[in-house]
Amino acid sequence: MLILFIISIVLGLAGLLFLSEATTGVGLIGLACLFGIFARITQAASNNNKIIKLIENSLIEAENEK
C-alpha cells in the first residue's frame, strides 16, 4: 500500500509539470483532494487496527474467564 501512495504522489507532482498557467489552480485542487483521500485512508486503517486489537483482547479475556 505504501508503494501505491508513493507512486500516486510522484505521478501527481509530475502531472503538475504538464499543466499550463491557466490550469495550475485546478491541479493544486486535485493534489489537495489526493492528500485528503490519503489522510482518510490512513485514519480508517488506524481505526480498523484499533478495533481489531480490542476484539482480540475481548476474545482473550472471554476465554480466560472460562
Secondary structure, 3 states (H helix, E strand, C coil): CHHHHHHHHHHHHHHHHCCCHHHHHHHHHHHHHHHHHHHHHHHHHHHHHHHHHHHHHHHHHHHHHC
